[in-house]
Amino acid sequence: MGKLAVYKYISLLFLVATTVLSIFTFVGLNGGNSNPVYSTFSAMLVYVLPLLIIANVVVLLIWIIRRRWHWALIPFITILCCIPYINTIYKFGSEPKETNSKGGLKIATYNVALFQRETTGFIAQDILSHMKKQKVDILCMQEYSDKSGDQINSENYKDYFTYMARGAQDMIIFSRYPIIKSEKQQFEQTNNSSMWADIDVNGTVIRVFNVHLETTGINSTLHRAGKAIAAGKHVTDNQILNAVYGNYEVGMIARAGQANMIAMERMKTDHPCIICGDFNDVPYSYVYNTMLGDLVDGFKECGHSGLMNTFRGGKKLVRIDYIFHDKAFKGVNYYKYELSYSDHYPVFLKLEL
């Protein structure tokens, strides 16, 4: 086989790889419309979309270097179609300006990781201090613990947040405005749950959902594998990967069912809604799309420029904590605050009502 034939053969293989990569990317972009109960593969591709986009960029550069402009159109068009997804994880443009508009409302969500189970009450108090500085009106907490040693955290919070509603397990909503009604939703076969509270904000009743969906199970799986290895048991890489994938698949399916439950609950009210909390899932996933519905993603509307990652545990730069709001409101400022008390960052949204 001559050099020219080899060159053409390699080019053909690369073209096939380019086409397959583009197809996988489009399947991933549409994976959020696929319930993982019925289509695990397409739903799972959503989680590797950043890698697929990077691969398309590399392929585009290679085709440009080789001056194959017609074939470069394949990754170029694919990348253009990924822009709506990219906007959910990275914000371009200038920083939004904080406003002090009359009738405004600031809401925050924070998975506080049980205040690291410390016994002095310092962490809970310091978080409260930050919420005061940020002028938060409604605070939704996940993995909340009411006791820190001999301190009762809700007692300490009530001087600033006059009202509160408790959910199942570790959920709570603090508010500076009257809570007129609340309800908890316990998910089946898990400690995770959600809750909502109807809050009267200067005559406008808003239903605020506080959500903590099923965890991924990755950390617990790796922890069990580490304990087994430390105990002298033989654990192969394939066994660990299969366990991680299996637990992640189970968690993904569980979160999908929980998201459907919350979406149906939201349809029962005529009040404008805000949904926030720890979804344990990425943008564009089935959970994200189901929870978003016809609401507005605060980050896409008025987020600070740059990468929006809300999980600080390990090396995973992912956004899994969200605040969505009704179209009746206008978002003016959405940001995270880099506190180090949890494996999550608190997220804030200022609204004009």
Secondary structure, 3 states (H helix, E strand, C coil): CCHHHHHHHHHHHHHHHHHHHHHHHHHHHCHHHCCCCCCHHHHHHHHHHHHHHHHHHHHHHHHHHCCCHHHHHHHHHHHHHCHHHHCCCEECCCCCCCCCCCCEEEEEEEECHHHHHCCCCHHHHHHHHHHHHCCCCEEEEECCCCEECCEEHHHHHCCCCCEEEECCCCCEEEECCCEEEEEEEECCCCCCEEEEEEEEECCEEEEEEEEECCCCCHHHHHHHHHHHHHCCCCCCHHHHHHHHHHHHHHHHHHHHHHHHHHHHHHCCCCCCEEEEEECCCCCCCHHHHHHHCCCEEHHHHHECCEECCCECCCCCCCCCEEEEECCCCEEEEEEECCCCCCCECCEEEEEEC
